[in-house]
Structure formats: C-alpha cells, structure tokens
Amino acid sequence: MLNRRMLRIKVFKVLFSYAGNRGMTLNEALSEFNTSCEAARDLYLLMLQIIPTLEKEARGRIEAARRKINPTEAELHPNMKFAENKVAAVLEDDPDFRKIISRKKISWDSYDAFIRQAFDSISRKEYFAQYMSSGEKSLQEDAELWARIFEEEFEDNAELEKILEELSIYWNDDLAYSLMHCCRAMDGIAHTGRWDFPPLYQSEILKKKGKDVSDDKDFAVKLLKCAFGRFDEYNAMTAAAVNRWDLDRLVASDAVLIVLGLAEAENFDDIPVKVTINEYVDIAKYYSTPKSSSFVNATLDGIIRKMVGDGRITKR
C-alpha cells in the first residue's frame, strides 16, 4: 500500500520530531514510524467503511418516508438502487473486512451529522442523479459511483478534516493517499467481485505479482536508522556547506530533509543520486517554505558532489 514517497514522508516526520526532541530514542523513533504506517492503512479502512454507513443512511431515510402518515407514491415505491448497491454488500459479506473493522473499532457511529451531510451532498450531484436514473444494475456501475464519490466528496472537506484530527494525530496529510487506494479498491471489486486486504508496503504487493523488488520496509527502517544515528554529523555538514549560516538559522524542515537526503545518498548504493535529490526536493514543496525546494536542491547537490569526490558515496 505505502510506496517509497509515502515512506520517505513518514520517516521525515519522525526525524523532524526527533530534531525538536533530542531525548527521543531510536526505538521510540522506530515505534513512531511503525504506528504512523499502520495508521495510514487504518484511514483507508475508515473511508471504505463509509460505504456501508452511507447505504444504511439511505435505507433509514427510505424507511422513515414509508412510515409517514400519508406517504407519496414515490415514498411508498422508492428507487432502491443506491440503498441496495452491490459494493456495500461485497464489503459487509467479506469476513476479513468485518473482522478487521471490528478488531480496530473503526466506525462512523459518533459522526451521524457528517454522514447526513455527506449523503445530502452526494444526492444533490448530477452524477448521482444519472446513476439513479440509469436502467443498469451492476457491480461495475456501483463501483464506479463509489470511486466518483471518493474522488469528489471527501478531499478538501473541512468537516471531515476536523473529524480525522479528532480520531488520530497520524492522519494529517494521509487522506488523499487513502482515497486514491479506495478508488483502486473499487476497481478491484468491479473486476473480481471481492475485496482484498492490502499489504502495508507496496513491495509486498509487487512481490506477490512475481516481481523482484527490494523490501520497502527494510528501506525505510534503514533510512531512519542511518539518519537518526548520524543526525549531528549530517547537520554539521549542512551548516558548513551554507556560507556563514549556522544551524539555528536554517529552517528546521529544510535541515531534516537535507539530513535524510545525505543519509539516503550515502547508504543506498542502488538508488541514483538524482532520484534521491528529486524526492526530497518534491517533499520540500509540500512541507517547508516556498523557497525551500531550491535551497534543498542546491544544498544536497553541493554536499553530495563533494562526498562523491571524497569517495564517501559510490553507486552501483
């Protein structure tokens, strides 16, 4: 599930915490990293659980309308297409999905207002009206609807962001990635008729497909250990490379990104220098100042060139 970009970001966040709390031990840092990775998959499961939750909301509204004293003909004979969508049935009938949702206590029960708001928003959309009026009833059409909902309804949703902040400190910035995997799950369900619990690391998925890839967890753990263990050394190299600047004047996020870039460049001989630099430049665009990407790029490039010249960095 988690690719190397996401793993680099998670290692960066742990190392950033260490930069602000030098009393953190390596074991604590590794534990924090593992918890953060597991939390990303938990968020994916939470967003999938919204499917049967919204189906239940639709059924509840239909039943309430039927029980009215003088229901209309439309209320007595409603369009049940969404309330009987096949994707919700796939998830609810899957023993693995039910088991993990129960074990992790993943639920929307405390957020009825948000569920009502989400259903109201979805039901007003043109794509939903087209779905409801279509004469087709198929798993593929239902899966396509849910993919559209994941794409359009939940990202940049202020109310959802508040809920996620309440539920977990680890879900900050993970929503878009989790929604992407929800869309992939819809594609998988449409083609196979079942849901598969995703391995935590992308390399595990690729290995199952017979591809010869290095282990992503090993990569991330080694990166964190190398950056953690030589943090002061790499920090000092950064300060020396920036003319007349000291560490206190460096933006903390920039300094941590440079430390990570140096750790990766020196300790992973199978990853090209250009790939390493580009990765941390891209992360800087989202997690630091507007000028940080060019600063990280120039600083990493200069220090790595010197390390190559000194024979400290060699690549296969």
PyMOL commands that set and color helices and strands:
alter all, ss='L'
color gray80, all
select helices_A, chain A and resi 4-20+26-66+73-76+86-92+95-103+112-123+126-133+139-152+158-167+175-192+202-208+216-229+231-241+247-249+252-267+273-287+292-309
alter helices_A, ss='H'
color red, helices_A
deselect
rebuild
show_as cartoon
